[in-house]
């Protein structure tokens, strides 16, 4: 009888589709999971007892993950399919335009309490539908949460989800000797997917079983993947099942910070001039992408991905004391009369996170611009201090680990 699988023996990894970014483990995850809805409908006809058949529509998979904030940009860059900047002074940012069309796979390698490898759960072709940054209270650990969507939940019983890649050294045919060697997952089927990345454009290649050597295709032959029509510097990525792991799947990250605390953070707001916001009890940044992912007639896969709209909501909770924040939002300090109908709609908010409570070593920052106030709330409970809630909404967010890029617009 198989043993149970504890979180310490679940090894999650992310596989970006585009760019030269390689697969990597997901660090500081607190919970991960997805629930597949198969979307099957029983159909009937007049005169028949019992169902006519079952219509199988495209499944739907919402996938979620919570992660401790540790000031590391790696997972953001993986979701955006961006490589790390080659040197200082290059663009270190990730924004919403970077993530809305990108895809990743996420896999979890599972070993039970008896140290027996039980297999891999593989979630292919995930796109981001939203994420959030939350500082729950002045003593809280800062947390990130991610929501992704896909269509598939694949189980590889006692097998590994494996990966290999190569860069074409010239024009023409490219042969990749896969290590470890693939195993069949269906009759004469060994390869899950072959991607070619050319000048920043990713193409999923079709398997050529006719020896016609068609464009945008590959052949599988005795442990090799052969791509016919490469250009120099093309990157080819291969995904397949194997009996052994393609590399070490988990190495504890003891270099990055364990987590960041609320006391390591600073919050700024700008309307005309920049001001640091004090007496905050919590702040939350929620990003929602209205997905626009489409199939085509004759194919069951999603072939076009995008986002119709991006919404960034910032919530600030504080004690009901002074009206300093409302005065800033009013944008007019000449009079004591503040009417929220007159709040400005070009607010900027910035969260800076540091390595320590002294706020000396900057790690990561989040900048939101062109925000418009949407909610001003006041609550007063008996035998307690009053609370205020301000909410603002916009459509852009910048994330960076370069202090020189963590700045407001003029």
N, C-alpha and C positions, 0 to 999 in steps of 0.2 A: 504494500500500500504506500502510495506516494506521500511524502511529508508536505506540510504547509509551507507557503512561501512568505517569508518575513520581508519587511521593507529593506532591511540591510542586505538582502540577497537579490534585490531587484535593481538592475543596472540600466537606467534610461539613457538613450543617445538620440541626437538629432542629426538628420542628414539633409543639408541644404541642396536644392536642385541646381541652382545657378552658381556662377563664379567658381573660383578655384578653392573655395572654402571646403575643408574636409569634414567628415563626420566627427562629432565630439560628444563627450558625456555631458549630461545636464547636471550641474552642481546646485546644491542648496535647495533642491526640490523638497516640498513638504507634503504635497499630495498630487497625484496624477491619475487620470482615468478618462474613459470615454464610454458612452452607452449608445450602441448601434440600434437604430430603429429601422427595421427591414422594409416597412411600407408595403405590405402585401394586402391585397383586397380580394376577397372571395366574390366571384361573379356568378350570376344565375341567368336562366332563361325561362320563359313561360312554358309550362308543360313538363318541365324536368323536375323530378324529385332529387334534391341534393344539388350541390354546386356544380356549375358548368366548368369552372377552372379557377385558378388563382392568378390575378394580375400582379406581377412583381415589378414594382416601380423602383426608382433609384433609392437605395438606402440613404440614411442621414446619420452622420456621426458628429455630435458635438464633443470636443475633447478639451479638457480643462487641466490646468496645472497651477499650483501655488508655489512660490519660491521666496526664500529670504532674500532681501536686498543686501548685496555685499559690495556694491560699487563696481561690479564687473560688467563690461559691455558684451561679453562673448555670446550670450543667448540672444540678445537683441540683434547682433550682427548675423547670427545664424538664421534667425527668422527673416531678416532682410536679404539673406544670401550675399552678404558683403564680406570681403576679406579684411583683415586687420590693416590699418594704415602702414605703409612700408617704412615710413620714417616720420619724425616729428614735423609738425607744421602742415601735414596733409589733413584732409577732411576726416574728422573723427566722429561725425554726427550720424544719427539715424533719425529719419523723420517718417511721417505716415506715407508719403509717396514711395518710400523705399520698401514698404512691407505689403502694400495692398494687392499687388499682382504676384507675389512670390509664393513658392511652395516649399514645404519640407516634409520629410518622413520622420516619424518618431518611432523608435522601437524600445521595447523593454525586454531584457534578457533575464530569465527567471531560473533561480536555483533554490531547491527546497532546503528544509532544515537538516536533512540528511546529506547535504552537499551533493545532491544529484541534480544535474542540469535538466530542467523539464521542458525547455523550449523558449520561443520568442513570440511576443505579441507585437505585431507590426501594424502601424497606422500610416498608410501611404497617402501622399498628395494632400497634406493638410494646408489650409490657408487661414490666416489670422482674421478673426472676426471681432476681436476686442481685447483689451488688457487694462490693467489698473495698477496704480501705485497708491498704497495706503499707509498712513501714519496714524494709528488708531487712538493713541493717547500719548502724553508726554513721556511715559515709561516704555512705550511699545517698541518691538522690533519692526522695522520698516519691511513691508511685504509687497511683492509683485504678484499679480494673478493674470493668467493668460487664458483666452478662449479661442480655440481653433475649430474649424469645420472640415469634414471630409465625407467620404462615402463608404470606406472599407475598414474592416477590422479583421486582420489576417492572423491566424494561429499557425505557427510552425512547431508542431509537436516534436520535441527532442531535437530540433534543428536550429541552426543559427541563421539569422539574417546577415548576409555577408556583403562586402563591398570591395571593389577594386577600381583602379583608375589609371590612366596613362595620358601623356601629352604627345601629340603627333610631332615628330621631328622634321617632317616635310610633307609635301603634298602626296596624296595617293592612299595606299592601303595601310591601315594600322592594325597590328595584331597584339592583343592583350592576353598573356598567359596568366590565367586566373589562379590565385593562391589565397585561400584553399580552393580545391577543385569543387565545382558545382555538383549537386546531386539532382536527380529528377524529382520534380514536384507534381508532374502529370506526365501522360504519355508523350515522350520525346520533347518535354519542356524542361529547360534547365535555367533559363534566365528570366527574372522578373521584369527587368527594365534596363535599357541602355539609353543614356542621355549624352548628347553632344553639346558642349558649350563652345560657341564660336563668336568672338567679338562681343561678348555680353549677352548673346541670345542663346537660349536653351531649346533644344529640339529633342523630342522623344523619338528614337529610331525604331523602325519596324523590323521584325525578324524576317529575313529572306530565306525561304525554304525552297525556292525554285531555281537557285543558282543563276538568277538573272542579273544579280549584282546591281540592284536598283539603287537610285539615289536615296539618301536618308534611311539606309537599312544596314543591318548587320547580319553576320552568320555566326552560328555556334558550331565549333568543330573540335571535339576531343579535348575539352578543357580550355579552349581558346575562344575569345570573341574577336571577330574580324570585321572591321568597319571599312567599307570600300572607298568612300569618297571624302577622305579627310583633307583638310588644308593644314599647313604648318601652324603649330601652336593650338590647334583644336584640343580641347580637354574632353575625354570620353570617360563617363562614369558608368559602372556596371553594378547592378544589384541582383543578388541571387541567393538561393539556399545552400547551406553547407553543413557538413558534419562537425566542423571545428570552427572556432572563432577566427575572424580575419585579423584581429589584433587584440591586445589587452583591452578589455572592455571597460575596466574601471580602475582608476588610480586616485586615491583620495587627494583632493585639492587642499593642501595645507599651506598654500602660498597666499591665496586670496583671503580677504577678511571673512570671518565666520558669518557675521551679520552686522548690519548697521542699526543703531538705536535712534530713536526720535531726538535724543539730546545731541546727536551728531549733525543735525540738520538746521538749515536756515531757510526762511521763506521771505521772499521779497515781492512787492507789488509796485507797479509803475503806472501812473497816470500823470504825464508831464514829467515828474521827477520820481526817482526810485526811493522807496521806503521799505525798511525791514518790518515785517509784521510780527508783533509780539502778542503774548497771552493766548496764542492758539492752543486749543485742546486736541484738535485732530484736523487732518487735511487728507482729502482723497481726490485722486485724478482718475477719471474713468473715460476710456476711449472706446468708441463703438464704430465699427465699419459696417456699412450696409452692403453686404456681399452681393455681387453680380457675377455669378458663375454659371456658365451655360454649356450644355451638351449640344450635339448636332444629330440630325436624322441619320440613322445607320450606325450609330456609335453609342455605347453606354457610358463612356467616360466624359468627364468635364474637360472641354477643350479650350474654353476661354474663361479667364478669371479677371476680376476687377472689383471695384468698390464704387457704388453710386454716390456715397456720401460718407464723410468722416465727421464724427461729433466728439468733441472733447469737453467734458464736464468737470469743473473744479468745485469742490465743496470745502468750506472753511467753517469750523465750529469753534466758538470762543465764548467767554463769559460776557454777560450783558453789563459792561462797565461804560467805558468811554465810547464815543461815536467816531473815533479816529478813522476807522476803515470806511465808514459811510461817508465821511467828509472827503476822503480820497476819491471814492467812487463818484461823488457828486461833481468833482472837478472844479468846484467853485468855493473858495474859502472866504469870500467877502461877506457872506451873510450866515446867520445861524440856522436858517431855514433849509432843511434837507428833505427833498421829495424824491423818492426812488424813481418816479417817472422820468426824472431828469438825469439819472445816472448815465455816465459816458459809456460808449461801446467800443473803446479801444484800449481795454485794460490788458496789461501784461503781468504774468505771475511766473516766478522762478523758484525752484527748490534746489538748493545746493546741499550735497551730502559729503561729509568729511570722514576721515578715518578715525577720528577721536573726538571727545567732547570739547577739546580746546579749539576745534575748527581750524586746524593748521594745514592738514594734508587733504586737498580736494580729491574726491574719487569720481563722482558722477553728478550730473545736473539735468534737470528737466525744465524746459522753457516753453511756456504757452503764451501766444500773442493774439491780439485782436479779439479778446474775450469780451462778451457782453453779459452784464449781470442779469440773472433770470429769477432769483429767489432771494428774499430777505425775510427770515423767520425769527420770531422771538418766543421763547417759552419760559414760564415761571412756575416751578413746582413749590408746594408748601414746604417750609423749613429747608429751602435750598437756594442757591444762587441762580439767577436767571442766565439763560443761554441764548446766544445768537447764532444763526446759520446764514451764511452767504453762499449762493451758488452762482457760478458764471459758466458760460458756454461759448465755445469757439470751434474751430475746425483744423487746428494745427498744433503740433507738438514736436519739439526737438530734444533729442537725448544725446548727451556727449560726455566724454571723460576728459575733455580738454578744457581747462578753466578759461582759456582765451576765447573759446567758442560758446561758453555759457554766459551769454550777455543779452541784455535787452536791446531792442531796436532804438535808434535815436528818436 
